[in-house]
Amino acid sequence: MKKLSFLFISLLTAFAFTGCTDGLDNIEYNLSNGVILSAPVSAAATSSSLTVTSTMNGNVGVVLKKGFCYSANVQNPTIKDYVVDADENFSATITGLMGGTTYYIRAYVYGDSRYVYSETFTVTTGVASLEEYVAPAYVDNYVDIAAWSSRGKWNLANVHDPTVVLAEDGYYYMYQTDASYGNAHQAGGHFHGRRSKDLVNWEYLGGTMKELPEWVIPKLNEIRTEMGLEATTANSADFGYWAPCVRKVKDGLYRMYYSIVCPGTISGDGTWSERAFIGLMENDNPANNDGWVDKGYVITNASDKGLDFNVAANNYENSYYKWNAIDPSYFIDKDSKHWLIYGSWHSGIALVELDAESGKVKAELPKPWGTTGEEIAAYGKLIATRNMRSRWQASEGPEIIYHDRYYYLFLAYDELSVAYNTRVARAEHIEGPYFSMDGTNVTTNGGDILPVVTHPYKFNGSDGWVGISHCCVFDDGNGNWYFASQGRFPKNAGGNASSNDLMMGHVRKIRWTEDGWPLVMPERYGAVPQDKIEESELIGNWEHIDLSYSFGNQKTSTQMTLTDDHKVSAGPWAGATWSYDAENQVLTANGVKLYLQRETDWEASPRTHTIVYAGYGGNNKTYWGKKSK
């Protein structure tokens, strides 16, 4: 995050949350009321529905309500998860299930002020065909379930700056910045987690850090004393908890690098903002959400201005710090070297080598100030910058992956509330130089990266999304790559003055172009069966978006029509021709290769599946589109 993000956090606390609560936090569970339940058994089943039955014996006269609770993630679901009422025969049909997904189901009864549950029944639905496909049902506008008491229903609601790791147990674990609609998260610690088996249904786990680590304030005061400054007067509630990064190091070892942003300014209201820290936690099993053990300090902001720290708070181009110690990204390269990549707005993105055993910086760190770059070189080297002359960069959230001979550096550009967009550059070596798709060397020369990977956009029938960036990029080990980020509602959507504070976690598939650049699909991932796309399906109307950069603007769709004589008859490419490579699922229109995928049509009512495309064209433009229904 950038210095301006203090305003964002303040604004989140400025309005009171007034959403509903489920009133379940004080209910006692699994206390005997004399009723004995059998585990559910299944009868009729399809890829999207399942009929289950149970029996009850014992003190059945106390039973006031009975039914089934189920989840795709929680192995012992309760009524805080999905629930369906049972009929007089203790039977119910559960609908709206995802095909090819494992569900956990328990019967329950309520009576004598108690809930009693059966043992868990586990069942995997059949793989759905396109005709049977059931789209995810969770709501995007989640105001009504945003409260802490409704956290079991959040799924991907209240997600900001996500990081995702695939663990040994087959779950994807996601962690995030402390931010939520109405600051609902404040009840539950920091760096909140959730997990999923299918990247669609997510189980909320809670905070991984219960309170400010003990080392933070002493470390801050140690540095302030060495700088000739008084000790901080801040308390633990004043600190920010931002942008974790989680990686699996090896079986039985997971690392989370996190940002702690210190409040206030260096030496008075008129000077530059206080520093940040990057710390480290480790866990041997992320299924144990309370198992994260803090390993302490890793790195802080470094300055090449010595002790001349009286830089005015609005002197952005000449900020006191060279490197801003937030937004960590951790990467183990193809040569098994460990690296920390970090930075936000100040000068650019830095890379520093880590000790593999400890996870800490490999070199000995001097005092975090000097009068030359050489004196603070241990704090990292520049790998990407937008401007060699200014320290106000409008870039942050670095993420590095390795794919087919290249290291890819994804970066978030611009402010986070609306204009946030994602760029990608690549290098043959992790230390650079990194090149934009247009050939710009952003390591040694600086400049804006192309292509644009994500950008504020809007398809018909929706408010669309803004603030789509600060990504994590990951694969499933089988060649399938994904892009996760937050997305925000536009300002004043639906008359809600706080709608821009609605942050939904987004997961999208990535396809790779023939020359090795990642394309992020325009619609979010919804586990649509990937049946072969036939040429006949392409004929008709499409919603076409020129996703090329436009600061702070949602790019809207224009109708484009493909006819059966391989002509484009309407839209911005009217008069052009089109062809189709069915084997590789690439549509070429107006000379632009558009890579196809079956994805969920999130704007349709009811939601269904459709065909989408993404492609890069002349002048390094980005195009998104989807087939209209």
C-alpha positions as a printed Julia matrix, in Angstrom:
629×3 Matrix{Float64}:
   0.0     0.0     0.0
   1.0     3.6    -0.49
   1.03    6.48    1.93
  -2.43    7.52    0.74
  -3.8     4.19    1.96
  -3.92    5.58    5.51
  -6.87    7.6     4.21
  -8.53    4.43    2.93
  -8.24    2.69    6.29
  -9.57    5.8     8.05
 -12.54    6.01    5.73
 -13.43    2.39    6.45
 -13.76    3.22   10.12
 -15.68    6.44    9.47
 -19.09    4.87    8.87
 -20.96    2.54   11.16
 -21.92   -0.91    9.94
 -25.65   -1.49   10.12
 -26.05   -4.87    8.42
 -28.0    -7.76    9.91
 -26.55  -10.41   12.21
 -27.45  -14.05   12.4
 -27.58  -14.17   16.2
 -25.79  -17.54   16.32
 -22.61  -16.7    18.23
 -24.08  -17.61   21.64
 -25.83  -20.88   20.7
 -24.54  -24.06   22.39
 -23.84  -26.9    19.95
 -23.87  -30.7    20.24
 -25.2   -30.8    23.77
 -27.33  -33.88   24.28
 -31.08  -33.39   24.36
 -31.76  -37.11   24.28
 -32.13  -37.32   20.49
 -29.94  -39.74   18.53
 -29.4   -39.07   14.81
 -28.16  -41.4    12.12
 -25.66  -40.19    9.55
 -27.38  -39.09    6.33
 -27.62  -41.45    3.38
 -28.14  -40.41   -0.22
 -30.83  -41.42   -2.67
 -31.42  -39.66   -5.99
 -28.36  -37.71   -7.15
 -27.29  -35.62  -10.12
 -24.27  -33.42  -10.66
 -26.16  -30.48   -9.1
 -28.61  -32.02   -6.61
 -28.75  -34.7    -3.98
 -31.57  -36.21   -1.92
 -30.56  -37.19    1.63
 -32.39  -38.87    4.49
 -31.74  -39.48    8.17
 -33.51  -41.0    11.17
 -33.92  -39.9    14.77
 -34.58  -41.88   17.91
 -34.81  -41.23   21.6
 -36.41  -38.12   23.05
 -37.92  -37.01   19.74
 -40.75  -35.15   21.43
 -38.44  -32.18   22.12
 -37.6   -31.68   18.44
 -38.83  -28.36   17.07
 -36.84  -28.29   13.83
 -34.84  -30.71   11.73
 -32.79  -30.55    8.56
 -29.39  -30.93    6.99
 -26.36  -28.63    6.96
 -23.71  -28.96    4.29
 -20.51  -27.43    2.97
 -17.92  -28.04    0.28
 -15.12  -27.06    2.69
 -16.15  -27.51    6.32
 -15.83  -31.18    7.24
 -18.17  -30.84   10.22
 -20.74  -28.31    9.0
 -23.16  -26.56   11.34
 -26.21  -24.36   10.81
 -23.78  -21.51   10.2
 -23.09  -23.18    6.86
 -25.65  -24.04    4.16
 -28.91  -25.47    5.54
 -31.98  -27.17    4.08
 -35.1   -28.1     6.06
 -36.2   -31.74    6.24
 -39.73  -32.99    5.61
 -41.78  -35.16    7.95
 -39.83  -38.23    6.75
 -36.52  -36.55    7.62
 -35.67  -36.22    3.94
 -34.59  -33.24    1.84
 -33.25  -32.46   -1.61
 -30.21  -30.21   -1.74
 -29.99  -28.26   -4.99
 -27.55  -25.81   -6.55
 -24.51  -28.04   -6.01
 -21.35  -27.81   -8.08
 -20.49  -30.77  -10.29
 -17.43  -32.84   -9.45
 -17.28  -31.4    -5.92
 -17.0   -33.13   -2.54
 -19.65  -32.1     0.0
 -19.85  -32.75    3.74
 -23.39  -33.21    5.09
 -24.77  -33.63    8.62
 -28.32  -34.08    9.84
 -29.35  -31.83   12.72
 -32.27  -31.27   15.05
 -33.12  -28.39   17.35
 -35.0   -28.83   20.59
 -34.73  -28.13   24.3
 -32.62  -25.04   23.33
 -29.96  -27.29   21.85
 -28.66  -28.31   18.42
 -27.63  -31.93   17.93
 -25.73  -33.18   14.85
 -25.2   -36.55   13.25
 -21.92  -37.91   12.03
 -20.72  -36.46    8.73
 -21.71  -38.01    5.41
 -19.27  -37.32    2.56
 -20.33  -37.42   -1.08
 -18.84  -36.26   -4.37
 -21.23  -35.04   -7.06
 -20.84  -36.22  -10.62
 -18.95  -34.17  -13.18
 -21.45  -31.81  -14.7
 -22.07  -31.41  -18.38
 -22.66  -27.94  -19.73
 -26.39  -28.67  -19.74
 -26.27  -29.56  -16.04
 -23.89  -26.76  -15.01
 -24.94  -24.79  -11.93
 -23.17  -21.48  -11.46
 -21.94  -20.27   -8.04
 -24.81  -18.77   -6.09
 -23.04  -16.47   -3.62
 -23.87  -12.78   -3.81
 -21.42  -10.1    -4.93
 -23.19   -7.26   -3.15
 -22.72   -8.77    0.29
 -23.92   -5.91    2.52
 -26.49   -8.13    4.22
 -23.88  -10.7     5.32
 -20.89   -8.42    5.88
 -21.1    -8.5     9.7
 -18.66  -10.56   11.76
 -21.51  -12.77   13.0
 -22.18  -13.79    9.37
 -18.57  -14.68    8.58
 -19.5   -18.31    7.93
 -21.4   -17.07    4.87
 -18.71  -14.76    3.49
 -17.17  -17.14    0.95
 -15.09  -14.53   -1.0
 -16.69  -11.46    0.56
 -14.38   -9.05    2.42
 -11.17  -10.03    0.59
  -8.37   -7.51    0.04
  -4.82   -8.15   -1.28
  -5.16  -11.95   -1.34
  -2.32  -14.45   -1.31
  -3.01  -18.12   -2.11
  -1.02  -21.3    -1.5
  -1.88  -24.91   -2.4
  -1.09  -27.03    0.67
  -0.28  -30.69    1.17
  -3.85  -31.47    2.25
  -5.24  -30.42   -1.15
  -6.74  -27.17    0.1
  -5.98  -23.75   -1.32
  -5.38  -21.37    1.58
  -5.99  -17.64    1.12
  -4.81  -14.82    3.41
  -5.25  -11.07    3.14
  -4.81   -7.49    4.29
  -6.86   -6.38    7.3
  -9.69   -4.61    5.5
 -13.42   -5.28    5.3
 -16.74   -3.55    4.76
 -17.49   -1.71    7.98
 -14.25   -3.09    9.49
 -16.1    -6.27   10.48
 -12.79   -8.14   10.63
 -11.61   -6.23   13.7
 -13.32   -8.74   15.97
 -11.03  -11.56   14.89
  -7.33  -10.73   14.83
  -5.15  -10.07   11.79
  -4.18  -11.58    8.43
  -7.4   -13.51    8.09
  -7.51  -16.83    6.3
  -9.94  -19.03    4.38
  -9.59  -22.21    2.38
 -11.11  -24.05   -0.56
 -10.81  -27.32   -2.41
 -12.28  -26.03   -5.68
 -11.45  -22.27   -5.76
 -15.19  -21.55   -5.75
 -16.45  -22.46   -2.26
 -14.36  -20.91    0.52
 -14.44  -21.66    4.26
 -13.61  -18.73    6.52
 -10.91  -19.57    9.1
 -10.3   -16.35   11.02
  -7.2   -14.39   11.99
  -3.75  -15.96   12.0
  -2.19  -13.27   14.21
  -4.01  -12.46   17.43
  -2.22   -9.22   18.32
   0.66   -6.97   17.35
   3.9    -8.99   17.52
   5.96   -8.22   20.62
   9.0    -7.18   18.61
   7.38   -4.36   16.61
   7.26   -1.43   19.06
  10.69   -2.2    20.61
  12.22   -2.42   17.12
  10.6     0.85   16.11
  11.89    2.57   19.26
  15.36    1.1    18.78
  15.56    2.73   15.35
  14.01    5.99   16.55
  16.53    6.2    19.42
  19.42    5.67   17.0
  17.96    8.45   14.85
  17.86   10.79   17.85
  14.05   10.69   18.11
  11.73   10.14   21.04
   9.96    6.83   21.51
   6.67    6.32   19.74
   3.45    7.05   21.61
   1.39    4.75   19.37
  -0.41    1.75   20.78
  -1.03   -1.59   19.09
  -4.44   -0.54   17.78
  -2.83    2.19   15.67
  -0.74   -0.12   13.48
  -1.72   -1.39   10.02
  -1.64   -5.05    8.97
  -1.21   -5.26    5.23
  -0.5    -7.51    2.29
   0.78  -10.9     3.49
   2.43  -13.4     1.16
   2.27  -17.14    1.89
   4.36  -19.84    0.24
   4.97  -23.51    0.79
   8.72  -23.94    1.35
   8.58  -27.73    1.58
   6.36  -30.39    3.13
   5.71  -29.34    6.7
   6.93  -25.75    6.32
   4.91  -22.73    5.2
   6.05  -19.11    5.47
   3.98  -15.96    5.69
   5.71  -12.62    5.15
   3.57   -9.73    6.33
   3.6    -5.92    6.51
   3.22   -3.91    9.72
   2.68   -0.23    8.94
   3.65    2.1    11.77
   1.37    5.08   12.41
   2.27    8.75   12.39
   5.19   10.67   10.92
   8.92   10.55   11.58
   9.37   13.69   13.66
   6.22   15.77   13.56
   2.99   16.35   11.69
   4.73   18.11    8.84
   7.31   15.44    8.04
   7.35   12.21    6.11
   5.32    9.21    7.29
   6.72    6.65    9.74
   8.35    3.46    8.51
   6.91    0.0     7.96
   8.24   -3.45    8.83
   8.13   -6.79    7.1
   7.95   -9.73    9.48
   7.75  -13.5     9.17
   5.5   -16.26   10.53
   5.83  -20.0     9.97
   3.45  -22.94   10.22
   3.84  -26.66    9.68
   0.19  -27.11    8.68
  -2.06  -24.23    7.56
  -5.13  -26.29    8.47
  -4.18  -25.25   12.01
  -5.07  -21.58   11.67
  -3.74  -20.94   15.2
  -0.45  -22.63   14.37
   1.33  -19.64   12.88
   4.46  -18.9    14.92
   5.99  -15.45   14.65
   9.68  -15.43   13.69
  10.16  -11.7    14.0
  11.69   -8.87   12.06
  12.88   -9.27    8.47
  13.41   -5.78    6.98
  12.31   -2.15    7.2
  12.3     0.99    5.05
  15.75    2.12    3.97
  16.76    5.71    3.18
  19.7     7.14    1.28
  19.12   10.59    2.81
  20.97    9.84    6.04
  19.35   11.55    9.03
  17.94   14.38    6.95
  14.43   13.09    7.57
  12.55   16.38    7.63
  11.07   15.77    4.2
   7.7    17.49    3.92
   4.7    15.18    4.01
   3.56   16.39    0.58
   6.99   16.21   -1.07
   6.09   12.96   -2.79
   8.69   13.07   -5.55
  11.48   13.36   -2.96
  10.23   11.07   -0.21
  12.61   10.26    2.63
  12.69    6.52    1.99
  14.22    4.85   -1.03
  12.5     1.52   -0.38
   9.09    1.12    1.28
   8.97   -2.12    3.3
   5.45   -3.28    2.49
   3.81   -5.63   -0.01
   6.25   -8.54    0.42
   6.42  -11.33   -2.11
   8.48  -14.44   -1.43
   9.89  -16.61   -4.18
  12.18  -19.63   -4.5
  13.81  -19.54   -7.93
  14.71  -22.37  -10.27
  18.18  -22.51   -8.68
  16.66  -22.91   -5.17
  17.66  -19.41   -4.07
  15.19  -17.62   -1.8
  14.16  -14.03   -2.47
  12.04  -11.27   -0.98
  10.49   -8.83   -3.44
   8.86   -5.76   -1.93
   8.03   -2.09   -2.4
   5.23    0.39   -2.85
   5.38    3.77   -4.58
   8.82    4.76   -3.21
  11.43    4.55   -6.02
  10.16    1.21   -7.27
  10.39   -2.49   -6.5
  13.34   -4.0    -4.63
  14.65   -7.55   -4.52
  16.83   -8.98   -1.73
  18.2   -12.49   -1.23
  17.1   -14.47    1.83
  18.76  -17.18    3.84
  16.9   -20.39    2.98
  17.1   -21.82    6.49
  15.94  -18.81    8.51
  13.88  -16.95    5.91
  15.64  -13.72    6.95
  17.78  -11.41    4.81
  20.99  -13.21    3.88
  23.3   -10.2     4.11
  23.94   -8.35    7.35
  21.66   -5.32    7.42
  23.28   -2.0     8.33
  21.36    0.84    9.93
  18.41    1.63    7.62
  19.85    4.93    6.48
  22.89    6.16    4.64
  23.85    8.92    2.26
  24.36    6.74   -0.82
  22.68    3.78   -2.39
  25.78    1.69   -1.71
  25.42    2.21    2.04
  21.96    0.65    2.02
  22.56   -1.88   -0.77
  21.88   -4.76    1.62
  18.24   -3.68    1.68
  17.77   -4.67   -1.95
  18.36   -3.8    -5.57
  15.98   -2.15   -8.0
  14.18   -4.48  -10.41
  11.36   -2.24  -11.69
  10.51    1.45  -11.65
   8.07    3.71  -13.5
  10.2     6.83  -13.14
  13.94    7.09  -12.51
  13.62   10.68  -11.28
  10.6    10.63   -8.97
   9.96    8.6    -5.82
   6.18    8.74   -6.19
   5.72    5.71   -8.39
   2.08    4.64   -8.29
   3.17    1.0    -8.45
   3.11   -1.69   -5.76
   2.05   -5.24   -4.91
   4.82   -7.15   -6.73
   4.27  -10.82   -7.52
   6.86  -13.0    -9.26
   6.3   -16.42  -10.83
   8.41  -18.62  -13.11
   6.93  -20.1   -16.26
   8.62  -21.6   -19.31
  12.07  -19.91  -19.13
  10.89  -16.53  -17.82
  10.34  -14.82  -14.5
   7.13  -12.79  -14.69
   6.72   -9.7   -12.5
   3.11   -8.61  -11.95
   2.57   -5.11  -10.53
  -0.4    -3.08   -9.32
  -0.6     0.41  -10.82
  -2.35    3.57   -9.58
  -4.64    4.2    -6.6
  -6.55    1.29   -5.15
 -10.15    2.5    -4.83
 -11.03    2.74   -8.53
  -8.08    3.05  -10.9
  -6.12   -0.01   -9.74
  -4.89   -2.04  -12.72
  -2.34   -4.8   -13.25
   0.73   -4.92  -15.51
   3.26   -7.66  -16.23
   6.9    -7.66  -17.35
   9.32  -10.56  -17.7
  13.02  -11.4   -17.4
  15.29  -14.35  -18.05
  16.89  -13.9   -14.62
  15.08  -13.09  -11.39
  17.37  -10.09  -10.81
  16.39   -8.66  -14.18
  16.44   -6.78  -16.36
  12.64   -6.93  -16.74
  11.14   -6.01  -20.09
   7.68   -4.81  -20.99
   5.91   -6.43  -23.96
   6.81   -3.32  -25.98
  10.5    -3.84  -25.19
  10.84   -1.2   -22.45
  13.55   -2.07  -19.94
  11.8    -1.14  -16.7
  14.76   -2.18  -14.54
  17.53    0.06  -15.83
  15.56    2.68  -17.77
  12.17    2.85  -16.06
   8.84    3.39  -17.73
   5.29    2.12  -17.8
   4.86   -1.61  -18.23
   2.65   -3.09  -20.92
   0.5    -5.11  -21.31
  -2.44   -4.2   -19.11
  -3.57   -7.46  -17.5
  -6.61   -6.29  -15.55
  -8.4    -2.92  -15.55
 -11.72   -1.47  -14.32
 -14.45   -2.8   -16.62
 -18.17   -3.31  -17.03
 -20.2    -5.85  -18.97
 -23.89   -5.25  -19.61
 -26.31   -6.05  -16.82
 -24.03   -5.21  -13.91
 -22.23   -2.45  -12.04
 -18.95   -3.95  -13.18
 -15.77   -3.9   -11.13
 -13.05   -1.41  -10.25
  -9.96   -1.58   -8.04
  -8.94   -4.94   -9.55
  -5.31   -5.57   -8.67
  -2.69   -6.47   -6.06
  -2.72  -10.0    -7.36
  -1.34  -13.37   -6.5
  -0.62  -15.83   -9.3
  -0.5   -19.57   -8.67
  -0.92  -22.93  -10.36
  -2.49  -26.26   -9.41
   0.56  -28.36  -10.26
  -1.14  -29.62  -13.42
  -0.42  -26.71  -15.73
  -3.48  -24.65  -14.82
  -2.69  -21.1   -13.75
  -4.87  -18.68  -11.77
  -4.93  -14.99  -10.96
  -6.5   -13.87   -7.66
  -7.12  -10.28   -6.59
  -9.74   -8.13   -4.99
 -12.42   -6.36   -6.99
 -14.41   -3.4    -5.71
 -17.86   -2.12   -6.52
 -17.87    1.31   -8.21
 -18.61    4.34   -6.09
 -22.28    4.91   -5.21
 -23.41    1.66   -6.81
 -27.1     1.08   -6.16
 -27.28    4.3    -4.18
 -24.88    2.97   -1.52
 -22.45    5.77   -0.64
 -20.02    3.17    0.76
 -20.25    0.68   -2.12
 -16.6     1.21   -3.08
 -15.68   -0.41    0.24
 -17.29   -3.68   -0.87
 -14.29   -5.89   -1.65
 -14.93   -9.25   -3.25
 -12.2   -11.82   -3.82
 -11.8   -12.64   -7.52
 -10.2   -15.75   -8.98
  -9.63  -15.94  -12.73
  -8.0   -18.43  -15.07
  -4.88  -17.55  -17.03
  -4.15  -18.6   -20.59
  -0.7   -18.14  -22.11
  -0.19  -16.69  -25.58
   1.94  -18.51  -28.11
   4.78  -16.07  -27.42
   4.55  -16.57  -23.68
   2.53  -13.71  -22.19
  -0.19  -14.35  -19.59
  -3.79  -13.48  -20.4
  -6.23  -13.15  -17.52
  -9.76  -14.17  -18.42
 -12.44  -11.46  -18.1
 -14.97  -13.52  -16.14
 -14.23  -15.03  -12.75
 -13.57  -18.72  -12.35
 -16.67  -20.81  -11.66
 -15.62  -24.38  -12.47
 -17.38  -24.5   -15.85
 -16.86  -27.82  -17.7
 -14.35  -27.19  -20.47
 -16.19  -28.88  -23.34
 -14.61  -28.3   -26.73
 -15.69  -24.96  -28.22
 -17.14  -25.48  -31.69
 -16.87  -22.87  -34.43
 -20.66  -22.71  -34.74
 -20.85  -21.4   -31.17
 -18.89  -18.3   -32.12
 -21.46  -16.96  -34.54
 -23.59  -14.22  -33.02
 -23.19  -11.25  -30.72
 -20.32  -10.6   -28.35
 -19.64   -7.98  -25.72
 -16.26   -6.57  -26.72
 -14.07   -4.39  -24.44
 -10.97   -2.47  -25.43
  -9.22   -2.84  -22.07
  -6.41   -0.42  -22.91
  -5.38    1.89  -20.1
  -7.59    4.83  -19.12
  -6.91    6.22  -15.65
  -9.84    5.78  -13.27
 -12.34    4.84  -15.99
 -14.39    1.67  -16.3
 -14.02    0.36  -19.83
 -17.48   -0.62  -21.07
 -18.48   -3.19  -23.64
 -19.55   -2.65  -27.24
 -21.55   -5.2   -29.25
 -19.52   -7.05  -31.87
 -21.22   -9.5   -34.23
 -19.62  -12.48  -35.99
 -21.5   -13.89  -39.0
 -21.34  -17.36  -40.5
 -19.51  -16.05  -43.59
 -16.55  -15.22  -41.31
 -17.2   -11.48  -41.3
 -17.43   -9.02  -38.43
 -20.68   -7.25  -39.24
 -20.98   -4.88  -36.27
 -18.86   -3.24  -33.62
 -15.45   -1.58  -33.61
 -14.03   -4.18  -36.0
 -16.93   -4.12  -38.47
 -15.83   -5.07  -41.97
 -12.98   -7.31  -40.75
 -12.85  -11.08  -41.13
 -12.48  -13.82  -38.55
 -11.18  -17.39  -38.4
 -10.97  -20.08  -35.75
  -8.26  -22.51  -34.61
 -10.42  -25.1   -32.87
  -7.5   -27.2   -31.62
  -5.99  -24.32  -29.65
  -9.27  -22.49  -29.08
  -8.02  -19.25  -30.61
 -10.37  -16.89  -32.45
  -8.59  -14.47  -34.8
 -10.63  -11.36  -35.58
  -9.33   -8.21  -37.26
  -5.89   -9.81  -37.1
  -5.99  -10.13  -33.28
  -5.63  -13.54  -31.65
  -8.29  -13.94  -28.97
  -7.85  -16.89  -26.61
 -11.13  -18.59  -25.67
 -12.31  -20.23  -22.47
 -15.63  -21.4   -21.06
 -16.39  -19.41  -17.92
 -19.29  -18.39  -15.7
 -21.51  -15.58  -16.98
 -21.74  -13.68  -13.7
 -23.92  -10.93  -15.16
 -26.63  -13.25  -16.47
 -29.8   -13.78  -14.45
 -29.82  -16.57  -13.57
 -26.08  -17.08  -13.81
 -25.01  -19.61  -16.38
 -21.97  -20.35  -18.54
 -20.67  -18.58  -21.6
 -17.55  -18.27  -23.78
 -15.05  -15.5   -23.05
 -11.89  -14.26  -24.71
  -8.77  -12.27  -23.92
  -6.06  -11.15  -26.3
  -3.29   -8.7   -27.04
  -3.4    -6.71  -30.26
  -1.47   -4.02  -32.1
   0.12   -1.24  -30.04
   0.1    -3.67  -27.1
  -3.63   -3.22  -26.56
  -5.6    -5.62  -24.38
  -9.04   -6.95  -25.36
 -11.68   -8.74  -23.3
 -14.98  -10.14  -24.44
 -17.78  -12.59  -23.8
 -20.48  -14.21  -25.9
 -23.9   -12.61  -25.44
 -26.9   -14.78  -24.65
